[in-house]
Amino acid sequence: MISQGARHVVLELQDIHRYFGTVQANRGIDLTVKPGRIHGILGENGAGKSTLMKILAGYLPMTRGRILLDGTEVRYASPNEASSLGIGMLYQDPMDFPMLSVIENFMIGQVSGVASAGETYRRKFSELVQEFDFTLRPDTPVHLLTIGERQQLEILRLLSIGARVLILDEPTTGISTTQKEILFSALKKLAAEGRSVILVSHKLEDVDALCDTVTVLQDGRVSGAMDQPFDSTTLLSMMFGAPPESSRHIHRPTSQTILRLDNVSAAGGRTGLSGCSIQVRRGEVVGLAGLEGSGQGVLLRVAAGLLRPRKGTIHLDNHNMTHQGYHAYRKAGAAFLPASRLEEGLIRGLTITEHCALQQQGRSFLVDWHEAHAGARKKIAGFQVMGSPGSVVESLSGGNQQRLLLAFLPERPRLLLLENPTRGLDLESVHWVWNHLDAYCEQGTSIVFSSSELDEILLAADRVLVFFEGRIIKDVLASRTNVMELGRALAGRV
């Protein structure tokens, strides 16, 4: 049995810091994980959970801090080195080779020398499958497995190479109820054998069902901890805190429907979109809340014509747009602003003037550089961009890149679809962006935006849609809800 001969350890993280440029993801985190327990890590988007776990798994280096096993400091710089110390991580997307078989994937990281030991590994694999009641066959190609079965395979592989601390990042997203029950049974068995299990999750029901203790992160810091029995109200307060006092934006939407989705389903992200039906009125601001990958990004791209729905219909200003592409949506008055400014919104290596020249495309085969330069100067002045016409876009700060993207939006769009429009911006830039967007609403533009900040959604939106595993599970007026209520919905509690 895999449990024989295993030595279990106390894991300690001390004063862990991690910077990405000027952005600090982890701010002095202290955490102790004891053997024989399932330790939950909770926190909203951007709280620092995944960064901390990637540091622990050797995937990312820490900027400062210490990791101790049984009181002895350890240092490692790769997942392989972490694995040699007994620390293994099951990522959101299993790290396997789809074109290889189950047994070939199982043997990765273990086999050295001749392949004649294959029968030994088959026997070892069979014993583990029986021990944990998994449903894997050794010769099945991995690309034929479900997400839940791929998770089972990765757990067995990590255990077979000696994992004593097992990290799971949102493992129940996209798996069936039956596979979830099998997974939970296996994790409880591992803890009973003395191993440490770290569960990163936003689902309070999973935490209640599995965890012995929970540590909550907020804004890169530990905001609290709790042992069973858990009080969900307290946990949500630790996760989201109290919203700042500020006045809400007031809009005056009309009764005219600008965007209508009827029973729309689409692939994309971690969960896709399932049976989504919404209506957005002229001049209305709708905020989309949900943990990252819960379906809100797919909805924005479907409504912009960037993704085609698998079923359902989409109407923009009473025109059926279901089978149209992005340019047709753009022509009909819909404009999309992505969260990834340099990956989807702007083009690295090009100047502001060259971006303006691209906007001339379709009008002529020749570029009017005088017009492009004049356009760049106008946008820089009108949107207070800290740069010059010759500035390459990656040299601009995040706030100035966002101002530039806003400058490229059409003057009178019918519908603005915005993905995390203020992510990473300072408070002054956030206020500037929303003041600019409110001016669109005054002329009748409808806005649908996503944000990882519940406070921002409550302050900016007239209505809030909460996404959970690809579905809209709450549709509420912003004036009739609060951070705690939305937090419960984000965690699957409606």
C-alpha positions in Angstrom: 0.0 0.0 0.0 1.2 3.5 -0.7 0.9 4.5 2.9 3.5 2.1 4.2 6.8 3.7 5.2 5.7 7.2 4.6 7.1 9.8 7.0 4.7 12.8 7.5 5.8 16.3 8.3 4.7 19.6 9.7 4.9 22.3 7.0 5.5 26.0 7.9 5.4 29.0 5.7 7.0 32.1 7.3 6.7 35.7 6.2 6.2 34.8 2.5 6.3 37.8 0.1 6.0 37.7 -3.7 6.2 40.7 -6.1 5.3 40.8 -9.7 7.1 44.0 -10.7 5.5 46.7 -8.5 2.5 44.5 -7.7 2.7 42.6 -4.4 0.7 39.3 -4.5 1.7 37.9 -1.1 2.4 40.2 1.9 4.1 38.4 4.7 2.0 35.2 4.9 2.4 32.8 7.8 0.8 29.4 7.6 1.3 26.1 9.4 -0.1 22.8 7.8 -0.1 19.8 10.1 0.0 16.1 9.0 -3.3 14.2 9.0 -5.4 17.2 8.3 -7.2 18.8 5.3 -6.3 22.5 5.4 -8.5 24.8 3.4 -7.3 28.1 1.8 -10.1 30.6 1.0 -10.1 34.0 -0.6 -11.6 36.0 -3.4 -10.0 36.6 -6.8 -6.6 38.2 -6.4 -6.3 37.3 -2.7 -3.0 35.6 -3.4 -4.1 31.9 -3.0 -2.7 30.6 -6.3 0.5 32.5 -6.0 1.2 31.1 -2.5 0.5 27.6 -3.6 2.7 27.9 -6.7 5.5 29.1 -4.4 5.0 26.1 -2.2 5.0 23.7 -5.2 8.2 25.2 -6.6 6.5 26.7 -9.6 7.3 30.3 -8.6 10.1 31.6 -6.5 9.3 33.7 -3.4 10.7 37.2 -3.1 11.2 36.8 0.6 10.4 34.3 3.3 11.1 30.8 4.5 9.6 27.3 4.1 10.2 24.7 6.8 9.6 21.0 7.0 9.7 19.7 10.6 11.4 22.8 11.7 14.2 22.6 9.1 14.3 25.3 6.4 14.2 24.0 2.8 15.0 25.7 -0.4 14.0 24.6 -3.9 13.6 26.2 -7.3 11.4 23.8 -9.3 8.4 21.5 -9.0 10.8 18.5 -9.3 12.8 19.7 -6.3 9.6 20.3 -4.4 8.5 16.8 -5.3 11.7 15.3 -4.0 10.8 16.8 -0.6 7.4 15.3 -0.8 5.4 18.3 -1.9 3.1 17.8 -4.9 0.4 20.0 -6.5 -2.6 19.1 -8.6 -3.2 22.1 -10.7 -6.5 23.4 -12.0 -5.6 21.9 -15.4 -4.0 18.5 -14.8 -0.3 18.4 -15.9 -0.5 15.3 -18.1 0.3 14.2 -21.7 -3.0 13.6 -23.4 -1.7 11.4 -26.3 0.0 9.0 -23.9 -1.8 6.2 -22.1 -2.8 6.3 -18.4 0.1 3.9 -17.4 2.6 5.9 -19.4 1.6 9.1 -17.6 1.7 7.3 -14.3 5.3 6.2 -14.9 6.5 9.8 -15.7 9.0 10.9 -13.2 9.6 7.4 -11.8 11.2 5.4 -14.7 14.9 5.5 -15.2 16.9 2.9 -17.2 15.3 0.0 -19.0 11.5 -0.2 -19.6 11.4 -3.8 -18.4 10.1 -2.6 -15.0 6.7 -1.8 -16.7 5.0 -4.7 -15.0 6.1 -3.4 -11.6 4.5 -0.1 -12.3 1.3 -1.7 -13.6 1.1 -3.7 -10.4 1.7 -0.6 -8.3 -0.9 1.3 -10.3 -3.5 -1.5 -9.9 -3.0 -1.5 -6.1 -3.5 2.3 -5.9 -6.6 2.2 -8.1 -8.2 -0.4 -5.9 -7.1 1.4 -2.7 -8.9 4.6 -3.7 -11.8 3.1 -5.7 -10.8 5.0 -8.8 -12.1 4.2 -12.2 -8.9 4.1 -14.3 -7.7 1.6 -16.9 -4.0 1.6 -17.5 -4.1 1.4 -21.4 -6.7 4.1 -21.9 -5.4 7.2 -23.8 -5.5 10.2 -21.5 -7.3 12.4 -24.0 -10.3 10.1 -23.6 -10.5 10.7 -19.8 -12.8 13.2 -18.1 -11.4 16.0 -16.0 -12.2 14.0 -12.9 -10.4 10.9 -14.1 -7.4 13.0 -15.1 -7.3 14.3 -11.5 -7.4 10.8 -10.2 -4.4 9.9 -12.4 -2.4 12.9 -11.3 -3.1 12.1 -7.6 -1.9 8.5 -8.0 1.2 9.7 -9.8 2.0 12.2 -7.1 1.5 9.6 -4.4 3.6 7.1 -6.2 6.6 9.5 -6.2 6.3 10.1 -2.5 4.0 13.1 -2.0 3.5 13.8 1.7 1.9 17.2 1.2 -0.7 17.3 -1.5 -2.0 20.7 -2.8 -5.3 20.8 -4.8 -6.3 24.1 -6.6 -10.1 24.3 -7.1 -10.4 20.5 -7.8 -14.2 20.3 -8.0 -14.7 22.7 -10.9 -15.9 20.8 -13.9 -16.2 17.3 -12.4 -19.3 15.3 -11.9 -21.0 14.7 -8.6 -20.0 11.0 -8.6 -16.3 12.0 -9.3 -16.5 14.6 -6.6 -17.6 12.0 -4.1 -14.8 9.7 -5.1 -12.3 12.5 -4.8 -13.5 13.5 -1.4 -13.3 9.9 -0.2 -9.7 9.7 -1.4 -8.6 12.9 0.2 -10.1 11.9 3.6 -8.3 8.5 3.3 -5.0 10.4 2.6 -5.5 12.6 5.7 -6.3 9.5 7.8 -3.0 8.0 6.6 -1.2 11.0 8.0 -0.6 13.0 4.9 -1.3 16.8 4.7 -3.9 17.9 2.2 -4.2 21.6 1.2 -7.5 22.5 -0.6 -7.7 25.8 -2.4 -11.4 26.5 -3.0 -14.0 29.2 -3.1 -16.9 26.8 -2.4 -18.0 26.8 1.2 -19.8 23.5 0.7 -16.5 21.8 -0.2 -14.8 23.4 2.8 -17.6 22.3 5.1 -17.5 18.7 3.7 -13.7 18.3 3.8 -11.6 20.7 5.8 -10.5 20.4 9.4 -9.1 24.0 9.4 -9.3 27.0 7.1 -6.9 30.0 6.5 -8.5 33.0 4.7 -6.4 35.3 2.5 -7.4 38.8 1.6 -5.3 41.2 -0.5 -2.3 39.0 -0.1 -2.4 38.7 3.7 -3.9 36.3 6.1 -7.1 37.8 7.3 -8.2 35.0 9.6 -8.3 31.3 10.4 -10.9 28.9 11.8 -11.2 25.3 12.8 -14.3 23.1 12.4 -17.2 23.8 12.9 -17.1 26.7 10.5 -19.3 29.7 10.6 -19.9 30.8 7.0 -20.8 34.4 7.9 -17.4 34.8 9.7 -15.6 33.2 6.8 -17.2 35.5 4.3 -16.4 38.5 6.4 -12.8 37.4 6.4 -12.8 36.9 2.6 -14.5 40.1 1.6 -14.3 42.5 4.6 -16.5 45.6 4.9 -17.1 47.7 1.8 -15.8 51.3 1.8 -18.3 54.1 2.3 -18.8 55.7 -1.1 -21.7 57.0 -3.2 -23.1 54.8 -5.9 -23.2 55.9 -9.5 -26.8 56.7 -10.5 -28.0 55.8 -14.0 -31.4 56.2 -15.6 -31.9 53.2 -17.9 -34.9 53.2 -20.2 -37.3 50.3 -20.9 -35.8 49.6 -24.3 -33.9 46.3 -24.5 -30.5 46.6 -26.2 -29.1 43.1 -25.5 -31.0 39.9 -25.1 -29.6 36.4 -24.7 -32.1 33.5 -24.6 -30.9 30.2 -23.2 -27.3 30.7 -24.5 -24.7 28.0 -24.0 -21.1 28.3 -25.2 -17.7 26.7 -24.6 -14.8 28.6 -23.2 -12.9 29.2 -19.9 -13.0 26.5 -17.2 -16.8 26.1 -17.1 -18.2 27.5 -20.3 -21.7 29.1 -20.2 -24.9 27.1 -19.6 -28.4 28.2 -20.4 -27.8 31.9 -19.9 -30.8 34.3 -20.4 -30.5 38.0 -19.7 -31.8 41.3 -20.9 -29.9 44.6 -20.8 -31.8 47.9 -21.1 -30.6 51.1 -22.8 -28.5 53.1 -20.5 -28.2 50.3 -17.9 -25.0 49.2 -16.2 -24.8 45.5 -15.4 -22.0 44.1 -13.3 -20.9 40.5 -13.6 -19.6 38.9 -10.5 -18.0 35.5 -10.1 -14.8 33.7 -9.3 -12.4 33.7 -12.3 -13.5 31.3 -15.1 -17.1 31.0 -13.8 -18.6 32.0 -17.1 -18.7 35.8 -17.1 -15.8 36.1 -19.5 -17.5 33.8 -21.9 -20.7 35.8 -21.8 -18.9 39.0 -22.7 -17.2 37.4 -25.6 -20.4 35.8 -26.9 -22.2 39.1 -26.7 -19.3 40.7 -28.6 -19.3 38.1 -31.4 -15.9 36.7 -30.4 -17.4 33.3 -29.5 -20.2 31.5 -31.2 -22.9 30.0 -29.0 -23.5 26.3 -29.1 -27.2 26.9 -28.6 -29.6 29.8 -27.8 -30.1 33.1 -29.5 -28.6 36.6 -29.2 -30.4 39.8 -30.2 -28.7 43.2 -30.3 -31.1 46.1 -30.6 -33.8 43.7 -31.9 -31.4 42.3 -34.6 -30.7 38.5 -34.4 -26.9 38.3 -34.2 -26.7 34.7 -33.2 -24.6 33.4 -36.1 -22.7 36.7 -36.8 -19.0 37.4 -36.2 -17.2 40.1 -34.3 -17.2 42.7 -37.1 -20.9 42.4 -37.6 -21.4 43.0 -33.8 -19.0 46.0 -34.0 -20.9 47.4 -36.9 -24.2 47.0 -35.0 -22.8 49.1 -32.1 -21.2 46.6 -29.7 -17.6 47.3 -28.5 -15.5 44.9 -26.4 -12.6 45.9 -24.1 -10.5 42.9 -22.9 -8.8 42.6 -19.5 -5.4 41.6 -21.0 -4.4 45.0 -22.4 -1.2 44.0 -24.2 -2.3 40.5 -25.2 -5.7 41.3 -26.7 -6.3 45.0 -26.6 -3.0 46.6 -27.9 -0.1 45.4 -30.0 3.3 45.3 -28.4 6.1 47.1 -30.3 3.7 49.5 -32.0 3.5 53.2 -31.1 0.3 55.2 -30.3 0.5 56.7 -33.8 0.8 53.3 -35.4 -2.3 52.1 -33.5 -4.2 55.1 -34.8 -3.0 54.2 -38.3 -4.5 50.8 -37.9 -7.9 52.4 -37.3 -7.7 53.7 -40.9 -7.7 50.1 -42.2 -10.5 49.6 -44.7 -10.6 53.2 -45.7 -7.6 53.1 -48.0 -4.6 51.0 -49.1 -2.3 53.9 -48.1 -1.7 55.1 -44.5 -2.2 58.8 -44.0 0.6 59.3 -41.4 -0.2 62.9 -40.9 -3.8 62.0 -39.9 -2.5 59.1 -37.7 -0.1 61.4 -35.9 -2.8 64.1 -35.4 -5.2 61.4 -34.1 -2.6 60.2 -31.6 -2.1 63.7 -30.3 -5.9 64.2 -30.0 -6.3 60.9 -28.0 -3.4 61.6 -25.8 -4.8 65.1 -24.9 -8.4 64.0 -24.6 -7.8 61.0 -22.4 -4.9 62.4 -20.4 -2.5 59.7 -21.5 1.0 60.1 -20.1 3.0 59.5 -23.3 3.7 60.8 -26.8 2.6 59.8 -30.3 5.9 57.9 -30.6 5.6 56.0 -27.4 5.4 52.2 -27.8 2.3 50.9 -25.9 4.2 48.6 -23.6 6.2 51.6 -22.2 3.0 53.0 -20.8 1.7 52.3 -17.3 -1.3 50.1 -16.8 -3.5 53.1 -16.2 -2.3 54.8 -19.3 -2.8 51.7 -21.4 -6.4 51.5 -20.2 -6.9 55.2 -21.0 -5.6 54.5 -24.5 -7.9 51.6 -25.0 -10.9 53.7 -23.9 -9.7 56.3 -26.4 -10.1 53.7 -29.2 -13.7 52.9 -28.4 -16.3 54.3 -30.8 -17.8 57.6 -29.8 -21.5 56.5 -29.6 -21.6 52.7 -29.1 -24.9 51.0 -28.4 -23.3 48.5 -26.0 -20.0 48.4 -24.2 -18.7 45.0 -23.0 -15.8 45.5 -20.5 -13.7 42.8 -19.0 -12.2 43.9 -15.6 -11.9 47.5 -16.9 -10.0 48.8 -13.8 -7.9 45.7 -12.9 -4.5 46.8 -11.5 -5.2 50.5 -11.6 -4.6 53.0 -8.8 -7.6 54.6 -7.1 -7.3 57.9 -9.1 -7.3 56.0 -12.4 -10.3 53.9 -11.3 -12.3 57.0 -10.6 -11.2 58.5 -14.0 -12.3 55.4 -15.9 -15.8 55.3 -14.3 -16.3 59.0 -14.7 -15.6 58.5 -18.4 -17.9 55.4 -18.6 -20.7 57.2 -16.9 -20.6 59.8 -19.7 -21.4 57.0 -22.1 -24.4 56.0 -20.0 -25.7 59.6 -20.1 -25.9 59.3 -23.9 -27.8 56.0 -23.7 -25.0 53.5 -24.0 -25.5 50.2 -22.1 -22.6 48.8 -20.2 -22.0 45.2 -19.2 -18.7 44.7 -17.2 -17.0 42.1 -15.1 -14.9 42.8 -12.1 -13.2 40.7 -9.4 -14.0 43.5 -6.9 -17.5 43.2 -5.4 -17.2 46.8 -4.0 -16.6 48.1 -7.5 -19.6 46.2 -8.9 -21.9 47.5 -6.1 -20.8 51.1 -6.6 -20.8 51.1 -10.4 -23.7 48.8 -11.5 -27.4 49.1 -11.5 -27.8 45.4 -11.6 -25.6 42.4 -10.6 -25.4 39.0 -12.1 -23.5 36.4 -10.2 -22.0 33.4 -12.0 -21.2 30.0 -10.5 -19.9 27.2 -12.6 -21.1 28.6 -15.9 -24.6 29.6 -14.7 -26.2 32.8 -13.5 -27.4 31.9 -10.0 -28.3 35.4 -8.9 -29.8 38.5 -10.7 -30.3 41.4 -8.3 -30.5 45.2 -8.2 -27.3 46.6 -6.8 -29.3 48.8 -4.4 -30.9 45.6 -2.9 -27.8 43.6 -2.1 -24.5 43.8 -0.3 -21.0 42.3 -0.3 -21.9 39.5 2.1 -24.9 38.4 0.1 -22.9 38.5 -3.1 -20.1 36.6 -1.4 -22.4 33.8 -0.4 -23.5 33.5 -4.0 -19.9 33.5 -5.3 -19.3 30.6 -2.9 -22.3 28.7 -4.2 -24.7 29.6 -1.4 -27.9 31.2 -2.8 
